[in-house]
Each structure stands twice: as C-alpha cells, then as structure tokens.
Amino acid sequence: MSDETTALVLALATENAELRAALTEAQELLIETAIDAGEMHEEIEALRTNRAA
C-alpha cells in the first residue's frame, strides 16, 4: 500500500472507532431514558389510581 492509502485506511479506522463509541454512548442514554420513562409512567398510573379511588 502507498503511504496515502495507508493514511486513508488509518483515518477511516479512527473515524469508525469514534463513531462506534458515539453510538454506544447514544444507546446507553436511550436505555436510561427508556427506564426513566417507564418509572414515570408507573408513577403517573399510581397517581391516577389514587385519584380515582
């Protein structure tokens, strides 16, 4: 491989690693958000049940 090709492959590999890390972080945030939303939903349902009683 030429130096230019090697540099391009290295740049692409680096960008790929950075994008994978960003994706992992986004997935973790989405999971946390889904958990929080589920907990909030439970609380709202409990409040509605108490209010109806």
mmCIF entry with sequence, helices, sheets and N, C-alpha, C, O atoms, coordinates in Angstrom:
data_MODEL
# 
_entry.id   MODEL 
# 
_entity.id                         1 
_entity.type                       polymer 
_entity.pdbx_number_of_molecules   1 
# 
_entity_poly.entity_id                      1 
_entity_poly.type                           'polypeptide(L)' 
_entity_poly.nstd_linkage                   no 
_entity_poly.nstd_monomer                   no 
_entity_poly.pdbx_seq_one_letter_code       MSDETTALVLALATENAELRAALTEAQELLIETAIDAGEMHEEIEALRTNRAA 
_entity_poly.pdbx_seq_one_letter_code_can   MSDETTALVLALATENAELRAALTEAQELLIETAIDAGEMHEEIEALRTNRAA 
_entity_poly.pdbx_strand_id                 A 
# 
loop_
_entity_poly_seq.entity_id 
_entity_poly_seq.num 
_entity_poly_seq.mon_id 
_entity_poly_seq.hetero 
1 1  MET n 
1 2  SER n 
1 3  ASP n 
1 4  GLU n 
1 5  THR n 
1 6  THR n 
1 7  ALA n 
1 8  LEU n 
1 9  VAL n 
1 10 LEU n 
1 11 ALA n 
1 12 LEU n 
1 13 ALA n 
1 14 THR n 
1 15 GLU n 
1 16 ASN n 
1 17 ALA n 
1 18 GLU n 
1 19 LEU n 
1 20 ARG n 
1 21 ALA n 
1 22 ALA n 
1 23 LEU n 
1 24 THR n 
1 25 GLU n 
1 26 ALA n 
1 27 GLN n 
1 28 GLU n 
1 29 LEU n 
1 30 LEU n 
1 31 ILE n 
1 32 GLU n 
1 33 THR n 
1 34 ALA n 
1 35 ILE n 
1 36 ASP n 
1 37 ALA n 
1 38 GLY n 
1 39 GLU n 
1 40 MET n 
1 41 HIS n 
1 42 GLU n 
1 43 GLU n 
1 44 ILE n 
1 45 GLU n 
1 46 ALA n 
1 47 LEU n 
1 48 ARG n 
1 49 THR n 
1 50 ASN n 
1 51 ARG n 
1 52 ALA n 
1 53 ALA n 
# 
_struct_asym.id          A 
_struct_asym.entity_id   1 
# 
_struct_conf.conf_type_id            HELX_P 
_struct_conf.id                      HELX_P1 
_struct_conf.pdbx_PDB_helix_id       AA1 
_struct_conf.beg_label_comp_id       ASP 
_struct_conf.beg_label_asym_id       A 
_struct_conf.beg_label_seq_id        3 
_struct_conf.pdbx_beg_PDB_ins_code   ? 
_struct_conf.end_label_comp_id       ALA 
_struct_conf.end_label_asym_id       A 
_struct_conf.end_label_seq_id        52 
_struct_conf.pdbx_end_PDB_ins_code   ? 
_struct_conf.beg_auth_comp_id        ASP 
_struct_conf.beg_auth_asym_id        A 
_struct_conf.beg_auth_seq_id         3 
_struct_conf.end_auth_comp_id        ALA 
_struct_conf.end_auth_asym_id        A 
_struct_conf.end_auth_seq_id         52 
_struct_conf.pdbx_PDB_helix_class    1 
_struct_conf.details                 ? 
_struct_conf.pdbx_PDB_helix_length   50 
# 
_struct_conf_type.id          HELX_P 
_struct_conf_type.criteria    ? 
_struct_conf_type.reference   ? 
# 
loop_
_atom_site.group_PDB 
_atom_site.id 
_atom_site.type_symbol 
_atom_site.label_atom_id 
_atom_site.label_alt_id 
_atom_site.label_comp_id 
_atom_site.label_asym_id 
_atom_site.label_entity_id 
_atom_site.label_seq_id 
_atom_site.pdbx_PDB_ins_code 
_atom_site.Cartn_x 
_atom_site.Cartn_y 
_atom_site.Cartn_z 
_atom_site.occupancy 
_atom_site.B_iso_or_equiv 
_atom_site.pdbx_formal_charge 
_atom_site.auth_seq_id 
_atom_site.auth_comp_id 
_atom_site.auth_asym_id 
_atom_site.auth_atom_id 
_atom_site.pdbx_PDB_model_num 
ATOM 1   N N  . MET A 1 1  ? 0.841   -1.185 0.000  1.00 0.00 ? 1  MET A N  1 
ATOM 2   C CA . MET A 1 1  ? 0.000   0.000  0.000  1.00 0.00 ? 1  MET A CA 1 
ATOM 3   C C  . MET A 1 1  ? 0.880   1.241  0.000  1.00 0.00 ? 1  MET A C  1 
ATOM 4   O O  . MET A 1 1  ? 1.972   1.270  0.569  1.00 0.00 ? 1  MET A O  1 
ATOM 5   N N  . SER A 1 2  ? 0.361   2.251  -0.657 1.00 0.00 ? 2  SER A N  1 
ATOM 6   C CA . SER A 1 2  ? 1.096   3.509  -0.662 1.00 0.00 ? 2  SER A CA 1 
ATOM 7   C C  . SER A 1 2  ? 0.873   4.225  0.663  1.00 0.00 ? 2  SER A C  1 
ATOM 8   O O  . SER A 1 2  ? -0.027  3.880  1.429  1.00 0.00 ? 2  SER A O  1 
ATOM 9   N N  . ASP A 1 3  ? 1.696   5.211  0.916  1.00 0.00 ? 3  ASP A N  1 
ATOM 10  C CA . ASP A 1 3  ? 1.561   5.986  2.154  1.00 0.00 ? 3  ASP A CA 1 
ATOM 11  C C  . ASP A 1 3  ? 0.203   6.681  2.209  1.00 0.00 ? 3  ASP A C  1 
ATOM 12  O O  . ASP A 1 3  ? -0.407  6.796  3.272  1.00 0.00 ? 3  ASP A O  1 
ATOM 13  N N  . GLU A 1 4  ? -0.258  7.140  1.054  1.00 0.00 ? 4  GLU A N  1 
ATOM 14  C CA . GLU A 1 4  ? -1.553  7.821  1.003  1.00 0.00 ? 4  GLU A CA 1 
ATOM 15  C C  . GLU A 1 4  ? -2.691  6.853  1.335  1.00 0.00 ? 4  GLU A C  1 
ATOM 16  O O  . GLU A 1 4  ? -3.613  7.201  2.073  1.00 0.00 ? 4  GLU A O  1 
ATOM 17  N N  . THR A 1 5  ? -2.621  5.659  0.795  1.00 0.00 ? 5  THR A N  1 
ATOM 18  C CA . THR A 1 5  ? -3.642  4.646  1.066  1.00 0.00 ? 5  THR A CA 1 
ATOM 19  C C  . THR A 1 5  ? -3.611  4.236  2.533  1.00 0.00 ? 5  THR A C  1 
ATOM 20  O O  . THR A 1 5  ? -4.657  4.088  3.164  1.00 0.00 ? 5  THR A O  1 
ATOM 21  N N  . THR A 1 6  ? -2.432  4.057  3.062  1.00 0.00 ? 6  THR A N  1 
ATOM 22  C CA . THR A 1 6  ? -2.291  3.696  4.473  1.00 0.00 ? 6  THR A CA 1 
ATOM 23  C C  . THR A 1 6  ? -2.880  4.775  5.368  1.00 0.00 ? 6  THR A C  1 
ATOM 24  O O  . THR A 1 6  ? -3.570  4.472  6.341  1.00 0.00 ? 6  THR A O  1 
ATOM 25  N N  . ALA A 1 7  ? -2.610  6.033  5.041  1.00 0.00 ? 7  ALA A N  1 
ATOM 26  C CA . ALA A 1 7  ? -3.135  7.146  5.828  1.00 0.00 ? 7  ALA A CA 1 
ATOM 27  C C  . ALA A 1 7  ? -4.660  7.189  5.745  1.00 0.00 ? 7  ALA A C  1 
ATOM 28  O O  . ALA A 1 7  ? -5.333  7.463  6.739  1.00 0.00 ? 7  ALA A O  1 
ATOM 29  N N  . LEU A 1 8  ? -5.198  6.920  4.564  1.00 0.00 ? 8  LEU A N  1 
ATOM 30  C CA . LEU A 1 8  ? -6.645  6.923  4.392  1.00 0.00 ? 8  LEU A CA 1 
ATOM 31  C C  . LEU A 1 8  ? -7.299  5.802  5.203  1.00 0.00 ? 8  LEU A C  1 
ATOM 32  O O  . LEU A 1 8  ? -8.313  6.018  5.868  1.00 0.00 ? 8  LEU A O  1 
ATOM 33  N N  . VAL A 1 9  ? -6.716  4.614  5.143  1.00 0.00 ? 9  VAL A N  1 
ATOM 34  C CA . VAL A 1 9  ? -7.250  3.485  5.910  1.00 0.00 ? 9  VAL A CA 1 
ATOM 35  C C  . VAL A 1 9  ? -7.189  3.782  7.406  1.00 0.00 ? 9  VAL A C  1 
ATOM 36  O O  . VAL A 1 9  ? -8.136  3.496  8.138  1.00 0.00 ? 9  VAL A O  1 
ATOM 37  N N  . LEU A 1 10 ? -6.092  4.348  7.851  1.00 0.00 ? 10 LEU A N  1 
ATOM 38  C CA . LEU A 1 10 ? -5.960  4.701  9.269  1.00 0.00 ? 10 LEU A CA 1 
ATOM 39  C C  . LEU A 1 10 ? -6.994  5.747  9.669  1.00 0.00 ? 10 LEU A C  1 
ATOM 40  O O  . LEU A 1 10 ? -7.594  5.645  10.738 1.00 0.00 ? 10 LEU A O  1 
ATOM 41  N N  . ALA A 1 11 ? -7.207  6.752  8.821  1.00 0.00 ? 11 ALA A N  1 
ATOM 42  C CA . ALA A 1 11 ? -8.189  7.790  9.117  1.00 0.00 ? 11 ALA A CA 1 
ATOM 43  C C  . ALA A 1 11 ? -9.596  7.197  9.190  1.00 0.00 ? 11 ALA A C  1 
ATOM 44  O O  . ALA A 1 11 ? -10.379 7.550  10.072 1.00 0.00 ? 11 ALA A O  1 
ATOM 45  N N  . LEU A 1 12 ? -9.911  6.302  8.267  1.00 0.00 ? 12 LEU A N  1 
ATOM 46  C CA . LEU A 1 12 ? -11.221 5.668  8.272  1.00 0.00 ? 12 LEU A CA 1 
ATOM 47  C C  . LEU A 1 12 ? -11.414 4.773  9.497  1.00 0.00 ? 12 LEU A C  1 
ATOM 48  O O  . LEU A 1 12 ? -12.490 4.748  10.094 1.00 0.00 ? 12 LEU A O  1 
ATOM 49  N N  . ALA A 1 13 ? -10.380 4.054  9.858  1.00 0.00 ? 13 ALA A N  1 
ATOM 50  C CA . ALA A 1 13 ? -10.460 3.198  11.040 1.00 0.00 ? 13 ALA A CA 1 
ATOM 51  C C  . ALA A 1 13 ? -10.660 4.033  12.299 1.00 0.00 ? 13 ALA A C  1 
ATOM 52  O O  . ALA A 1 13 ? -11.431 3.660  13.184 1.00 0.00 ? 13 ALA A O  1 
ATOM 53  N N  . THR A 1 14 ? -9.968  5.153  12.375 1.00 0.00 ? 14 THR A N  1 
ATOM 54  C CA . THR A 1 14 ? -10.108 6.052  13.526 1.00 0.00 ? 14 THR A CA 1 
ATOM 55  C C  . THR A 1 14 ? -11.512 6.626  13.590 1.00 0.00 ? 14 THR A C  1 
ATOM 56  O O  . THR A 1 14 ? -12.130 6.649  14.655 1.00 0.00 ? 14 THR A O  1 
ATOM 57  N N  . GLU A 1 15 ? -12.022 7.092  12.445 1.00 0.00 ? 15 GLU A N  1 
ATOM 58  C CA . GLU A 1 15 ? -13.371 7.646  12.416 1.00 0.00 ? 15 GLU A CA 1 
ATOM 59  C C  . GLU A 1 15 ? -14.404 6.578  12.775 1.00 0.00 ? 15 GLU A C  1 
ATOM 60  O O  . GLU A 1 15 ? -15.362 6.858  13.496 1.00 0.00 ? 15 GLU A O  1 
ATOM 61  N N  . ASN A 1 16 ? -14.213 5.374  12.282 1.00 0.00 ? 16 ASN A N  1 
ATOM 62  C CA . ASN A 1 16 ? -15.118 4.275  12.595 1.00 0.00 ? 16 ASN A CA 1 
ATOM 63  C C  . ASN A 1 16 ? -15.144 4.006  14.101 1.00 0.00 ? 16 ASN A C  1 
ATOM 64  O O  . ASN A 1 16 ? -16.211 3.817  14.685 1.00 0.00 ? 16 ASN A O  1 
ATOM 65  N N  . ALA A 1 17 ? -13.978 3.989  14.716 1.00 0.00 ? 17 ALA A N  1 
ATOM 66  C CA . ALA A 1 17 ? -13.898 3.752  16.166 1.00 0.00 ? 17 ALA A CA 1 
ATOM 67  C C  . ALA A 1 17 ? -14.607 4.871  16.933 1.00 0.00 ? 17 ALA A C  1 
ATOM 68  O O  . ALA A 1 17 ? -15.310 4.612  17.909 1.00 0.00 ? 17 ALA A O  1 
ATOM 69  N N  . GLU A 1 18 ? -14.417 6.109  16.486 1.00 0.00 ? 18 GLU A N  1 
ATOM 70  C CA . GLU A 1 18 ? -15.070 7.236  17.154 1.00 0.00 ? 18 GLU A CA 1 
ATOM 71  C C  . GLU A 1 18 ? -16.585 7.157  16.999 1.00 0.00 ? 18 GLU A C  1 
ATOM 72  O O  . GLU A 1 18 ? -17.324 7.423  17.947 1.00 0.00 ? 18 GLU A O  1 
ATOM 73  N N  . LEU A 1 19 ? -17.042 6.792  15.810 1.00 0.00 ? 19 LEU A N  1 
ATOM 74  C CA . LEU A 1 19 ? -18.488 6.668  15.580 1.00 0.00 ? 19 LEU A CA 1 
ATOM 75  C C  . LEU A 1 19 ? -19.084 5.526  16.393 1.00 0.00 ? 19 LEU A C  1 
ATOM 76  O O  . LEU A 1 19 ? -20.200 5.642  16.899 1.00 0.00 ? 19 LEU A O  1 
ATOM 77  N N  . ARG A 1 20 ? -18.354 4.428  16.521 1.00 0.00 ? 20 ARG A N  1 
ATOM 78  C CA . ARG A 1 20 ? -18.840 3.304  17.338 1.00 0.00 ? 20 ARG A CA 1 
ATOM 79  C C  . ARG A 1 20 ? -18.953 3.725  18.802 1.00 0.00 ? 20 ARG A C  1 
ATOM 80  O O  . ARG A 1 20 ? -19.909 3.355  19.484 1.00 0.00 ? 20 ARG A O  1 
ATOM 81  N N  . ALA A 1 21 ? -17.982 4.493  19.281 1.00 0.00 ? 21 ALA A N  1 
ATOM 82  C CA . ALA A 1 21 ? -18.025 4.971  20.663 1.00 0.00 ? 21 ALA A CA 1 
ATOM 83  C C  . ALA A 1 21 ? -19.219 5.907  20.869 1.00 0.00 ? 21 ALA A C  1 
ATOM 84  O O  . ALA A 1 21 ? -19.903 5.834  21.890 1.00 0.00 ? 21 ALA A O  1 
ATOM 85  N N  . ALA A 1 22 ? -19.462 6.783  19.896 1.00 0.00 ? 22 ALA A N  1 
ATOM 86  C CA . ALA A 1 22 ? -20.599 7.705  19.992 1.00 0.00 ? 22 ALA A CA 1 
ATOM 87  C C  . ALA A 1 22 ? -21.909 6.933  19.963 1.00 0.00 ? 22 ALA A C  1 
ATOM 88  O O  . ALA A 1 22 ? -22.837 7.261  20.702 1.00 0.00 ? 22 ALA A O  1 
ATOM 89  N N  . LEU A 1 23 ? -21.995 5.915  19.123 1.00 0.00 ? 23 LEU A N  1 
ATOM 90  C CA . LEU A 1 23 ? -23.197 5.091  19.046 1.00 0.00 ? 23 LEU A CA 1 
ATOM 91  C C  . LEU A 1 23 ? -23.446 4.373  20.372 1.00 0.00 ? 23 LEU A C  1 
ATOM 92  O O  . LEU A 1 23 ? -24.581 4.315  20.846 1.00 0.00 ? 23 LEU A O  1 
ATOM 93  N N  . THR A 1 24 ? -22.401 3.833  20.959 1.00 0.00 ? 24 THR A N  1 
ATOM 94  C CA . THR A 1 24 ? -22.531 3.150  22.245 1.00 0.00 ? 24 THR A CA 1 
ATOM 95  C C  . THR A 1 24 ? -23.052 4.106  23.309 1.00 0.00 ? 24 THR A C  1 
ATOM 96  O O  . THR A 1 24 ? -23.933 3.752  24.092 1.00 0.00 ? 24 THR A O  1 
ATOM 97  N N  . GLU A 1 25 ? -22.507 5.320  23.336 1.00 0.00 ? 25 GLU A N  1 
ATOM 98  C CA . GLU A 1 25 ? -22.957 6.317  24.312 1.00 0.00 ? 25 GLU A CA 1 
ATOM 99  C C  . GLU A 1 25 ? -24.425 6.680  24.076 1.00 0.00 ? 25 GLU A C  1 
ATOM 100 O O  . GLU A 1 25 ? -25.197 6.797  25.028 1.00 0.00 ? 25 GLU A O  1 
ATOM 101 N N  . ALA A 1 26 ? -24.807 6.858  22.814 1.00 0.00 ? 26 ALA A N  1 
ATOM 102 C CA . ALA A 1 26 ? -26.197 7.188  22.498 1.00 0.00 ? 26 ALA A CA 1 
ATOM 103 C C  . ALA A 1 26 ? -27.129 6.056  22.913 1.00 0.00 ? 26 ALA A C  1 
ATOM 104 O O  . ALA A 1 26 ? -28.212 6.309  23.440 1.00 0.00 ? 26 ALA A O  1 
ATOM 105 N N  . GLN A 1 27 ? -26.722 4.819  22.681 1.00 0.00 ? 27 GLN A N  1 
ATOM 106 C CA . GLN A 1 27 ? -27.544 3.675  23.073 1.00 0.00 ? 27 GLN A CA 1 
ATOM 107 C C  . GLN A 1 27 ? -27.728 3.627  24.586 1.00 0.00 ? 27 GLN A C  1 
ATOM 108 O O  . GLN A 1 27 ? -28.823 3.345  25.072 1.00 0.00 ? 27 GLN A O  1 
ATOM 109 N N  . GLU A 1 28 ? -26.666 3.899  25.325 1.00 0.00 ? 28 GLU A N  1 
ATOM 110 C CA . GLU A 1 28 ? -26.759 3.910  26.785 1.00 0.00 ? 28 GLU A CA 1 
ATOM 111 C C  . GLU A 1 28 ? -27.718 4.993  27.262 1.00 0.00 ? 28 GLU A C  1 
ATOM 112 O O  . GLU A 1 28 ? -28.512 4.771  28.176 1.00 0.00 ? 28 GLU A O  1 
ATOM 113 N N  . LEU A 1 29 ? -27.639 6.175  26.632 1.00 0.00 ? 29 LEU A N  1 
ATOM 114 C CA . LEU A 1 29 ? -28.544 7.262  27.008 1.00 0.00 ? 29 LEU A CA 1 
ATOM 115 C C  . LEU A 1 29 ? -29.993 6.906  26.688 1.00 0.00 ? 29 LEU A C  1 
ATOM 116 O O  . LEU A 1 29 ? -30.897 7.224  27.461 1.00 0.00 ? 29 LEU A O  1 
ATOM 117 N N  . LEU A 1 30 ? -30.214 6.251  25.557 1.00 0.00 ? 30 LEU A N  1 
ATOM 118 C CA . LEU A 1 30 ? -31.569 5.838  25.200 1.00 0.00 ? 30 LEU A CA 1 
ATOM 119 C C  . LEU A 1 30 ? -32.120 4.814  26.189 1.00 0.00 ? 30 LEU A C  1 
ATOM 120 O O  . LEU A 1 30 ? -33.295 4.871  26.551 1.00 0.00 ? 30 LEU A O  1 
ATOM 121 N N  . ILE A 1 31 ? -31.292 3.895  26.621 1.00 0.00 ? 31 ILE A N  1 
ATOM 122 C CA . ILE A 1 31 ? -31.729 2.900  27.604 1.00 0.00 ? 31 ILE A CA 1 
ATOM 123 C C  . ILE A 1 31 ? -32.089 3.588  28.916 1.00 0.00 ? 31 ILE A C  1 
ATOM 124 O O  . ILE A 1 31 ? -33.122 3.288  29.514 1.00 0.00 ? 31 ILE A O  1 
ATOM 125 N N  . GLU A 1 32 ? -31.240 4.508  29.361 1.00 0.00 ? 32 GLU A N  1 
ATOM 126 C CA . GLU A 1 32 ? -31.520 5.241  30.601 1.00 0.00 ? 32 GLU A CA 1 
ATOM 127 C C  . GLU A 1 32 ? -32.817 6.033  30.475 1.00 0.00 ? 32 GLU A C  1 
ATOM 128 O O  . GLU A 1 32 ? -33.611 6.079  31.415 1.00 0.00 ? 32 GLU A O  1 
ATOM 129 N N  . THR A 1 33 ? -33.035 6.656  29.316 1.00 0.00 ? 33 THR A N  1 
ATOM 130 C CA . THR A 1 33 ? -34.248 7.431  29.090 1.00 0.00 ? 33 THR A CA 1 
ATOM 131 C C  . THR A 1 33 ? -35.473 6.532  29.103 1.00 0.00 ? 33 THR A C  1 
ATOM 132 O O  . THR A 1 33 ? -36.508 6.898  29.660 1.00 0.00 ? 33 THR A O  1 
ATOM 133 N N  . ALA A 1 34 ? -35.363 5.365  28.497 1.00 0.00 ? 34 ALA A N  1 
ATOM 134 C CA . ALA A 1 34 ? -36.490 4.426  28.475 1.00 0.00 ? 34 ALA A CA 1 
ATOM 135 C C  . ALA A 1 34 ? -36.823 3.947  29.885 1.00 0.00 ? 34 ALA A C  1 
ATOM 136 O O  . ALA A 1 34 ? -37.994 3.812  30.238 1.00 0.00 ? 34 ALA A O  1 
ATOM 137 N N  . ILE A 1 35 ? -35.804 3.694  30.681 1.00 0.00 ? 35 ILE A N  1 
ATOM 138 C CA . ILE A 1 35 ? -36.029 3.275  32.068 1.00 0.00 ? 35 ILE A CA 1 
ATOM 139 C C  . ILE A 1 35 ? -36.715 4.386  32.847 1.00 0.00 ? 35 ILE A C  1 
ATOM 140 O O  . ILE A 1 35 ? -37.678 4.139  33.574 1.00 0.00 ? 35 ILE A O  1 
ATOM 141 N N  . ASP A 1 36 ? -36.214 5.621  32.696 1.00 0.00 ? 36 ASP A N  1 
ATOM 142 C CA . ASP A 1 36 ? -36.834 6.762  33.376 1.00 0.00 ? 36 ASP A CA 1 
ATOM 143 C C  . ASP A 1 36 ? -38.287 6.943  32.942 1.00 0.00 ? 36 ASP A C  1 
ATOM 144 O O  . ASP A 1 36 ? -39.159 7.207  33.770 1.00 0.00 ? 36 ASP A O  1 
ATOM 145 N N  . ALA A 1 37 ? -38.544 6.801  31.643 1.00 0.00 ? 37 ALA A N  1 
ATOM 146 C CA . ALA A 1 37 ? -39.909 6.957  31.134 1.00 0.00 ? 37 ALA A CA 1 
ATOM 147 C C  . ALA A 1 37 ? -40.822 5.877  31.712 1.00 0.00 ? 37 ALA A C  1 
ATOM 148 O O  . ALA A 1 37 ? -41.971 6.157  32.056 1.00 0.00 ? 37 ALA A O  1 
ATOM 149 N N  . GLY A 1 38 ? -40.322 4.654  31.820 1.00 0.00 ? 38 GLY A N  1 
ATOM 150 C CA . GLY A 1 38 ? -41.113 3.580  32.409 1.00 0.00 ? 38 GLY A CA 1 
ATOM 151 C C  . GLY A 1 38 ? -41.451 3.856  33.858 1.00 0.00 ? 38 GLY A C  1 
ATOM 152 O O  . GLY A 1 38 ? -42.573 3.612  34.301 1.00 0.00 ? 38 GLY A O  1 
ATOM 153 N N  . GLU A 1 39 ? -40.477 4.365  34.597 1.00 0.00 ? 39 GLU A N  1 
ATOM 154 C CA . GLU A 1 39 ? -40.710 4.692  36.006 1.00 0.00 ? 39 GLU A CA 1 
ATOM 155 C C  . GLU A 1 39 ? -41.716 5.823  36.136 1.00 0.00 ? 39 GLU A C  1 
ATOM 156 O O  . GLU A 1 39 ? -42.592 5.783  37.000 1.00 0.00 ? 39 GLU A O  1 
ATOM 157 N N  . MET A 1 40 ? -41.594 6.834  35.276 1.00 0.00 ? 40 MET A N  1 
ATOM 158 C CA . MET A 1 40 ? -42.543 7.948  35.311 1.00 0.00 ? 40 MET A CA 1 
ATOM 159 C C  . MET A 1 40 ? -43.943 7.473  34.957 1.00 0.00 ? 40 MET A C  1 
ATOM 160 O O  . MET A 1 40 ? -44.925 7.927  35.544 1.00 0.00 ? 40 MET A O  1 
ATOM 161 N N  . HIS A 1 41 ? -44.034 6.572  34.010 1.00 0.00 ? 41 HIS A N  1 
ATOM 162 C CA . HIS A 1 41 ? -45.341 6.021  33.628 1.00 0.00 ? 41 HIS A CA 1 
ATOM 163 C C  . HIS A 1 41 ? -45.980 5.299  34.815 1.00 0.00 ? 41 HIS A C  1 
ATOM 164 O O  . HIS A 1 41 ? -47.173 5.459  35.075 1.00 0.00 ? 41 HIS A O  1 
ATOM 165 N N  . GLU A 1 42 ? -45.196 4.520  35.521 1.00 0.00 ? 42 GLU A N  1 
ATOM 166 C CA . GLU A 1 42 ? -45.708 3.820  36.707 1.00 0.00 ? 42 GLU A CA 1 
ATOM 167 C C  . GLU A 1 42 ? -46.205 4.811  37.752 1.00 0.00 ? 42 GLU A C  1 
ATOM 168 O O  . GLU A 1 42 ? -47.257 4.603  38.356 1.00 0.00 ? 42 GLU A O  1 
ATOM 169 N N  . GLU A 1 43 ? -45.457 5.880  37.967 1.00 0.00 ? 43 GLU A N  1 
ATOM 170 C CA . GLU A 1 43 ? -45.853 6.885  38.954 1.00 0.00 ? 43 GLU A CA 1 
ATOM 171 C C  . GLU A 1 43 ? -47.151 7.569  38.548 1.00 0.00 ? 43 GLU A C  1 
ATOM 172 O O  . GLU A 1 43 ? -48.026 7.806  39.380 1.00 0.00 ? 43 GLU A O  1 
ATOM 173 N N  . ILE A 1 44 ? -47.266 7.884  37.265 1.00 0.00 ? 44 ILE A N  1 
ATOM 174 C CA . ILE A 1 44 ? -48.496 8.533  36.779 1.00 0.00 ? 44 ILE A CA 1 
ATOM 175 C C  . ILE A 1 44 ? -49.685 7.598  36.935 1.00 0.00 ? 44 ILE A C  1 
ATOM 176 O O  . ILE A 1 44 ? -50.762 8.024  37.353 1.00 0.00 ? 44 ILE A O  1 
ATOM 177 N N  . GLU A 1 45 ? -49.498 6.341  36.607 1.00 0.00 ? 45 GLU A N  1 
ATOM 178 C CA . GLU A 1 45 ? -50.590 5.379  36.771 1.00 0.00 ? 45 GLU A CA 1 
ATOM 179 C C  . GLU A 1 45 ? -50.989 5.243  38.236 1.00 0.00 ? 45 GLU A C  1 
ATOM 180 O O  . GLU A 1 45 ? -52.175 5.134  38.546 1.00 0.00 ? 45 GLU A O  1 
ATOM 181 N N  . ALA A 1 46 ? -50.009 5.250  39.139 1.00 0.00 ? 46 ALA A N  1 
ATOM 182 C CA . ALA A 1 46 ? -50.310 5.166  40.569 1.00 0.00 ? 46 ALA A CA 1 
ATOM 183 C C  . ALA A 1 46 ? -51.090 6.403  41.025 1.00 0.00 ? 46 ALA A C  1 
ATOM 184 O O  . ALA A 1 46 ? -52.036 6.293  41.804 1.00 0.00 ? 46 ALA A O  1 
ATOM 185 N N  . LEU A 1 47 ? -50.689 7.571  40.537 1.00 0.00 ? 47 LEU A N  1 
ATOM 186 C CA . LEU A 1 47 ? -51.410 8.805  40.893 1.00 0.00 ? 47 LEU A CA 1 
ATOM 187 C C  . LEU A 1 47 ? -52.828 8.764  40.365 1.00 0.00 ? 47 LEU A C  1 
ATOM 188 O O  . LEU A 1 47 ? -53.760 9.168  41.061 1.00 0.00 ? 47 LEU A O  1 
ATOM 189 N N  . ARG A 1 48 ? -53.007 8.283  39.148 1.00 0.00 ? 48 ARG A N  1 
ATOM 190 C CA . ARG A 1 48 ? -54.364 8.194  38.569 1.00 0.00 ? 48 ARG A CA 1 
ATOM 191 C C  . ARG A 1 48 ? -55.225 7.217  39.368 1.00 0.00 ? 48 ARG A C  1 
ATOM 192 O O  . ARG A 1 48 ? -56.405 7.470  39.612 1.00 0.00 ? 48 ARG A O  1 
ATOM 193 N N  . THR A 1 49 ? -54.625 6.108  39.769 1.00 0.00 ? 49 THR A N  1 
ATOM 194 C CA . THR A 1 49 ? -55.359 5.118  40.559 1.00 0.00 ? 49 THR A CA 1 
ATOM 195 C C  . THR A 1 49 ? -55.772 5.702  41.896 1.00 0.00 ? 49 THR A C  1 
ATOM 196 O O  . THR A 1 49 ? -56.908 5.520  42.336 1.00 0.00 ? 49 THR A O  1 
ATOM 197 N N  . ASN A 1 50 ? -54.848 6.407  42.544 1.00 0.00 ? 50 ASN A N  1 
ATOM 198 C CA . ASN A 1 50 ? -55.157 7.031  43.845 1.00 0.00 ? 50 ASN A CA 1 
ATOM 199 C C  . ASN A 1 50 ? -56.214 8.112  43.705 1.00 0.00 ? 50 ASN A C  1 
ATOM 200 O O  . ASN A 1 50 ? -57.087 8.248  44.562 1.00 0.00 ? 50 ASN A O  1 
ATOM 201 N N  . ARG A 1 51 ? -56.135 8.879  42.628 1.00 0.00 ? 51 ARG A N  1 
ATOM 202 C CA . ARG A 1 51 ? -57.113 9.951  42.426 1.00 0.00 ? 51 ARG A CA 1 
ATOM 203 C C  . ARG A 1 51 ? -58.505 9.385  42.147 1.00 0.00 ? 51 ARG A C  1 
ATOM 204 O O  . ARG A 1 51 ? -59.513 9.946  42.575 1.00 0.00 ? 51 ARG A O  1 
ATOM 205 N N  . ALA A 1 52 ? -58.542 8.267  41.424 1.00 0.00 ? 52 ALA A N  1 
ATOM 206 C CA . ALA A 1 52 ? -59.836 7.650  41.091 1.00 0.00 ? 52 ALA A CA 1 
ATOM 207 C C  . ALA A 1 52 ? -60.460 6.966  42.311 1.00 0.00 ? 52 ALA A C  1 
ATOM 208 O O  . ALA A 1 52 ? -61.674 6.770  42.354 1.00 0.00 ? 52 ALA A O  1 
ATOM 209 N N  . ALA A 1 53 ? -59.652 6.608  43.285 1.00 0.00 ? 53 ALA A N  1 
ATOM 210 C CA . ALA A 1 53 ? -60.163 5.875  44.457 1.00 0.00 ? 53 ALA A CA 1 
ATOM 211 C C  . ALA A 1 53 ? -60.820 6.791  45.462 1.00 0.00 ? 53 ALA A C  1 
ATOM 212 O O  . ALA A 1 53 ? -61.299 6.329  46.498 1.00 0.00 ? 53 ALA A O  1 
# 
